[in-house]
Amino acid sequence: MMRGRSYRRGLTGIIGLLAILVLCAVAWTSFRSESDGRGGIAVGKEAPAIEGIDTSGAKVDLLDYRGQPVLVNFWASWCQPCVKEMPLIDRTYREASDRFRLISVNVGDTKGTVNEFLKAHDISFPVLIDATGRAAERYRVSALPATFAIDAEGRLSRAGIGELTEAEQLYKLLQIDK
């Protein structure tokens, strides 16, 4: 009988310790996010930086697109909704590339995988590869696909998670006419 109580007390202590550790981890993550400048992504605020080299070898820097609306789309080759929306994004970009810029960001795939994907799906726009997830982290991407509209002044104007199914959704996100 004493053994059972002692076992339960030990188990309760372990569970309590684990709960404290989880709370500390959550608090530390929150503190770190707010203190390192990643904490304030919100509509109306300046969009987080995105920079790197895309699959065509060109330098991409969000700051270079000031003065134009920008669509930032995070995706991965293993994400079925992402795969389904890519032809729509490509077609819309081909039709209206004079009215907005596109930064397509692949999260987690290798350059080879991305290039094979683009070729297999006949996608014409270059893609920035975010193998480490740093850009996705700055935008607090929690699910894919994730799409963000940045206004001409560089502020986040709209955000959405999930598959885009119609060109009108893209135009509405960007607040431009079809």
matplotlib code that plots the C-alpha trace (Angstrom):
import matplotlib.pyplot as plt

x = [0.0, 2.8, 4.5, 1.5, 1.3, 5.1, 4.8, 1.9, 3.7, 6.8, 4.7, 2.8, 6.2, 7.5, 4.3, 4.5, 8.1, 7.3, 4.4, 6.8, 9.4, 6.7, 5.6, 9.2, 9.8, 6.7, 7.6, 11.2, 10.0, 7.6, 10.3, 12.9, 10.4, 9.5, 13.1, 14.8, 12.5, 10.4, 7.4, 5.2, 4.0, 0.6, -1.4, -0.3, 3.2, 6.3, 6.7, 9.6, 12.7, 13.0, 16.3, 18.3, 19.1, 16.3, 16.4, 17.3, 20.4, 18.9, 19.2, 15.8, 15.3, 11.8, 13.2, 13.9, 10.2, 9.1, 6.6, 4.8, 2.5, 4.2, 2.7, 4.7, 3.7, 5.2, 4.9, 6.5, 6.5, 5.0, 2.0, -0.9, -2.8, 0.4, 0.8, -2.8, -2.5, 0.9, -0.6, -3.1, -0.3, 1.8, -1.0, -2.0, 1.5, 2.0, -1.2, -0.5, 3.2, 3.2, 1.0, 2.6, 5.8, 5.9, 8.2, 7.6, 9.3, 9.8, 10.1, 12.4, 13.0, 16.4, 17.2, 17.2, 13.8, 12.4, 13.8, 12.4, 9.0, 9.0, 9.9, 7.4, 4.6, 5.6, 6.0, 7.7, 8.5, 11.7, 11.6, 13.5, 14.5, 14.1, 15.8, 16.4, 12.9, 14.2, 11.9, 8.9, 9.8, 9.9, 6.4, 5.2, 4.1, 2.3, 0.8, 1.2, 0.4, 0.6, 0.2, 1.0, 0.2, 2.6, 1.6, 3.7, 5.0, 6.3, 3.6, 1.8, -1.7, -3.3, -2.4, -4.0, -3.4, -4.7, -5.0, -5.9, -8.4, -9.3, -7.4, -9.9, -8.5, -5.1, -6.3, -8.3, -5.3, -3.2, -6.0, -5.5, -8.0, -8.1]
y = [0.0, 2.5, 1.6, 2.7, 6.1, 6.7, 5.8, 8.2, 11.0, 10.5, 10.4, 13.6, 15.3, 14.3, 15.6, 18.8, 19.3, 18.7, 21.2, 23.8, 23.1, 23.5, 26.8, 28.0, 27.0, 28.8, 31.9, 31.9, 31.5, 34.4, 36.6, 35.7, 36.4, 39.8, 40.8, 39.9, 41.9, 39.1, 39.8, 42.4, 41.2, 42.7, 44.4, 48.0, 47.4, 47.3, 43.8, 41.7, 41.6, 39.0, 38.6, 35.9, 34.4, 32.9, 29.8, 31.9, 33.3, 36.8, 38.7, 39.2, 41.9, 43.0, 46.6, 46.8, 46.5, 49.6, 51.6, 48.5, 46.0, 42.7, 39.2, 36.9, 33.3, 30.6, 27.0, 23.6, 20.8, 18.3, 20.5, 19.5, 22.8, 24.6, 22.4, 23.1, 26.9, 27.3, 27.3, 30.0, 32.1, 31.6, 32.5, 35.6, 36.8, 36.3, 38.3, 41.1, 41.2, 44.9, 45.7, 43.7, 41.9, 38.3, 36.7, 33.0, 31.4, 27.7, 26.4, 23.5, 22.0, 21.8, 23.9, 20.7, 19.7, 23.2, 23.4, 19.9, 21.0, 24.2, 22.3, 19.5, 22.0, 24.5, 27.4, 30.4, 32.5, 32.1, 31.0, 32.0, 28.9, 29.2, 26.0, 27.1, 28.5, 31.9, 33.9, 31.8, 32.4, 36.2, 36.0, 33.6, 31.1, 28.3, 26.5, 26.3, 27.8, 31.2, 34.4, 37.9, 41.2, 44.1, 47.6, 50.0, 51.6, 48.2, 47.6, 44.3, 44.9, 41.5, 37.9, 34.5, 30.9, 28.2, 27.5, 30.3, 29.0, 32.0, 34.9, 37.3, 36.3, 37.4, 40.7, 41.3, 40.5, 43.0, 45.5, 45.9, 45.7, 42.7]
z = [0.0, 0.9, -2.4, -4.4, -2.7, -3.1, -6.8, -7.3, -5.4, -7.6, -10.8, -9.7, -9.0, -12.5, -14.2, -12.2, -13.2, -16.9, -16.7, -15.2, -18.0, -20.7, -19.2, -19.1, -22.7, -23.9, -21.9, -23.2, -26.8, -26.4, -24.8, -27.4, -30.3, -28.9, -28.0, -31.3, -33.5, -34.9, -32.7, -34.4, -37.7, -38.2, -40.9, -41.2, -39.9, -42.0, -43.6, -42.3, -44.6, -47.2, -49.1, -50.8, -54.2, -56.3, -58.5, -61.5, -59.7, -59.2, -55.9, -54.2, -51.7, -50.6, -50.2, -53.9, -54.6, -52.7, -54.8, -56.0, -54.4, -53.6, -53.2, -50.9, -51.1, -48.9, -50.2, -50.3, -52.9, -50.5, -49.7, -51.9, -51.6, -52.5, -55.6, -56.6, -56.4, -58.2, -61.7, -60.7, -59.2, -62.3, -64.7, -62.7, -62.5, -66.2, -66.9, -64.4, -63.6, -64.6, -61.6, -58.8, -57.9, -56.7, -54.1, -54.1, -51.1, -50.9, -47.4, -46.7, -50.1, -51.8, -54.9, -57.0, -55.8, -56.4, -59.9, -60.8, -59.4, -61.4, -64.6, -64.0, -63.4, -66.1, -63.5, -65.0, -62.0, -60.0, -56.4, -53.3, -51.3, -47.6, -46.6, -43.0, -42.6, -41.5, -43.8, -42.8, -39.2, -39.7, -41.2, -38.4, -41.0, -39.2, -42.1, -45.9, -48.2, -46.7, -48.7, -47.7, -49.6, -49.1, -50.1, -52.1, -48.9, -47.7, -45.1, -44.7, -46.0, -46.0, -45.0, -45.6, -45.0, -47.3, -51.0, -53.4, -55.8, -58.0, -59.5, -57.9, -54.5, -55.6, -57.0, -53.8, -51.6, -53.6, -53.8, -57.5, -60.4, -62.6]

ax = plt.figure().add_subplot(projection="3d")
ax.plot(x, y, z, "-o")
ax.set_aspect("equal")
plt.show()
